[in-house]
């Protein structure tokens, strides 16, 4: 069976490492993750940093909103493994020679972060393997206004009535939904940790799966190939 689905490490490899950590990203690079996904916010002094939540409360030993913190304050926050919150520059340094896809999510669904798109695209200009995603459609439009060739994808947690029309009207390359959609375009589903569901989605030929345990999903994919 020719399985075209790419397996993405969701926030790196949170099954084994602190989410969105340099340690987790480095492991993904060295151990066969076909794709790596992470989230980007902007500090008070306009530095892109990689963390999922708008607040540091859940994943670090400190409290506060990223938008209200300087880079120095953000760097004083420690993840579960003792690392500080990484900057986008630090993450991209690890991914410099990575051959897989990189999914960079603009976390602008709750915070506007003026200037985030420009700063991210400047830092990422030497990484053609980056695909971009956001729950905020306007953010994706801003990115495409800077560079119409970008691979931009719409994150959704609801059912889209006509995915193909939505993508075409907004010059988007794909849909990143929480649930499978019955259309022939690019869709990468989040966040899939159940093997039975993952198997069904790979059999349907979805373009990608985001998972907290990419090694488990890689093993499933290899078993499916062998059983074909």
C-alpha positions in Angstrom: 0.0 0.0 0.0 1.3 3.4 -1.0 0.5 5.6 2.0 1.0 9.3 1.1 0.0 10.6 4.6 2.8 12.6 6.3 3.1 12.2 10.0 3.8 15.4 11.9 5.3 15.7 15.4 2.7 18.0 17.0 4.5 20.6 19.1 7.6 18.3 18.7 7.3 15.1 20.6 5.2 15.8 23.8 4.7 12.1 24.4 8.4 12.0 25.5 9.6 15.6 25.9 8.3 19.0 26.9 6.0 20.3 24.2 7.6 22.9 21.9 11.0 22.3 23.4 14.3 22.3 21.6 15.0 18.9 23.0 11.8 17.6 21.4 12.4 19.2 18.1 16.0 17.8 17.9 14.7 14.3 18.6 12.1 14.6 15.8 14.9 15.7 13.4 17.1 12.8 14.3 14.5 10.1 14.6 12.4 10.2 11.4 9.6 12.6 11.9 8.2 13.4 8.4 6.9 16.7 9.6 7.3 19.0 12.6 4.6 21.4 13.9 4.9 24.3 16.3 3.2 27.5 17.3 4.5 31.1 17.3 3.6 34.1 19.4 5.2 37.6 19.7 6.7 39.1 22.8 6.2 42.6 24.0 9.5 43.6 22.4 8.5 42.0 19.1 10.4 38.7 19.2 8.7 35.6 17.8 8.8 32.8 20.3 7.6 29.2 20.1 4.9 28.2 22.6 1.4 26.9 22.2 -0.7 29.0 24.7 -1.1 32.7 24.9 -0.1 32.4 28.6 3.0 30.7 30.0 1.1 29.3 33.0 0.4 25.8 31.8 3.7 24.8 30.3 6.2 26.7 32.5 7.0 27.6 36.1 5.9 31.2 35.6 2.6 33.1 34.9 1.7 35.8 32.4 0.7 36.6 28.8 3.4 36.4 26.2 2.2 39.7 24.7 2.9 41.5 28.0 6.3 40.0 28.5 9.7 41.0 27.1 12.0 38.4 25.6 14.1 38.5 28.8 11.0 37.8 30.9 9.9 35.0 28.6 13.4 33.5 28.8 13.1 33.4 32.6 10.2 30.9 32.2 11.2 27.3 32.3 9.6 24.3 30.6 9.2 21.0 32.4 12.6 19.8 31.2 14.3 23.0 32.5 14.7 24.6 29.1 13.5 28.2 28.5 10.9 29.0 26.0 12.7 28.9 22.6 12.7 31.8 20.1 11.7 31.0 16.5 15.4 31.7 15.6 16.5 29.0 18.0 14.0 26.5 16.6 14.9 27.2 13.0 18.6 26.7 13.8 17.8 23.1 14.8 15.7 22.7 11.6 18.3 24.2 9.3 19.2 20.9 7.6 15.9 19.1 8.3 14.5 17.7 5.0 10.9 17.2 6.2 7.9 19.6 6.2 7.8 22.3 8.9 4.3 23.5 9.9 4.5 26.9 11.5 1.2 28.0 13.1 0.6 31.7 13.6 -1.2 31.8 17.0 -3.4 34.8 16.2 -6.8 33.4 17.0 -6.9 35.0 20.4 -4.2 37.7 20.2 -3.7 40.0 17.2 0.1 40.3 17.5 0.7 43.2 15.0 3.9 42.6 13.1 4.1 38.9 13.8 3.6 37.9 10.1 6.3 40.2 8.8 8.9 39.1 11.4 8.2 35.4 11.0 8.4 35.6 7.2 11.7 37.4 7.4 13.2 34.8 9.7 11.8 31.9 7.7 12.8 33.1 4.2 15.5 30.5 3.8 13.2 27.6 4.7 11.2 26.7 1.6 9.8 23.5 3.3 7.8 25.6 5.8 4.0 25.5 5.4 1.9 28.0 7.4 -1.3 27.6 9.2 -3.7 29.6 11.4 -7.2 29.6 12.8 -7.3 33.3 11.8 -8.0 33.6 8.1 -7.0 37.3 8.0 -3.5 36.3 9.2 -3.2 33.9 6.3 -4.3 36.7 3.9 -1.6 39.0 5.4 1.0 36.4 4.8 -0.1 35.8 1.2 0.0 39.6 0.6 3.7 39.5 1.4 4.3 36.4 -0.7 1.6 34.9 -2.9 3.6 31.7 -3.3 3.5 30.7 0.4 1.9 27.4 1.3 -0.9 28.6 3.6 -3.4 26.4 5.3 -6.6 27.1 7.2 -7.0 25.6 10.7 -10.6 24.8 11.6 -12.4 23.2 14.5 -15.7 23.2 12.7 -17.1 21.5 9.5 -16.5 23.5 6.4 -19.4 23.3 4.0 -17.4 23.7 0.8 -13.7 23.2 1.5 -12.5 23.5 -2.2 -14.4 26.8 -2.7 -13.0 28.2 0.5 -9.4 27.3 -0.4 -9.7 28.6 -4.0 -11.3 31.9 -2.9 -8.5 32.6 -0.4 -5.6 31.2 -2.4 -4.9 28.6 0.3 -3.2 25.3 -0.3 -5.0 23.2 2.2 -7.3 22.7 5.1 -6.2 21.6 8.6 -9.4 20.4 10.3 -10.0 18.5 13.5 -12.3 16.1 11.6 -12.0 14.5 8.2 -13.7 16.3 5.3 -15.0 14.6 2.2 -13.1 16.4 -0.5 -10.1 15.7 -2.8 -7.9 18.6 -1.7 -5.1 18.8 0.8 -6.1 18.2 4.4 -4.0 17.5 7.4 -5.9 16.3 10.5 -5.2 17.3 14.2 -4.5 15.9 16.7 -4.6 12.1 16.1 -3.2 9.8 18.7 -5.6 6.9 18.3 -4.2 4.2 16.0 -7.5 2.9 14.7 -8.6 6.4 13.7 -5.2 7.1 12.2 -5.4 3.9 10.1 -8.8 4.9 8.7 -7.5 8.4 7.9 -4.4 7.1 6.2 -6.5 4.7 4.2 -8.6 7.6 3.1 -5.4 9.2 1.8 -5.3 12.4 3.9 -2.2 14.5 3.3 -1.1 14.6 6.9 -1.7 13.8 10.5 -0.6 15.8 13.5 0.2 13.5 16.5 1.7 13.7 20.0 3.5 10.4 19.3 5.0 10.4 15.9 7.0 7.2 16.5 3.9 5.2 17.3 2.2 6.5 14.1 5.4 5.8 12.1 5.3 2.2 13.3 1.6 2.0 12.3 2.3 3.3 8.9 5.1 0.8 8.4 2.8 -2.1 9.5 0.1 -0.9 7.0 2.6 -0.9 4.2 3.9 -4.4 5.1 0.3 -5.8 5.4 -0.7 -4.4 2.0 
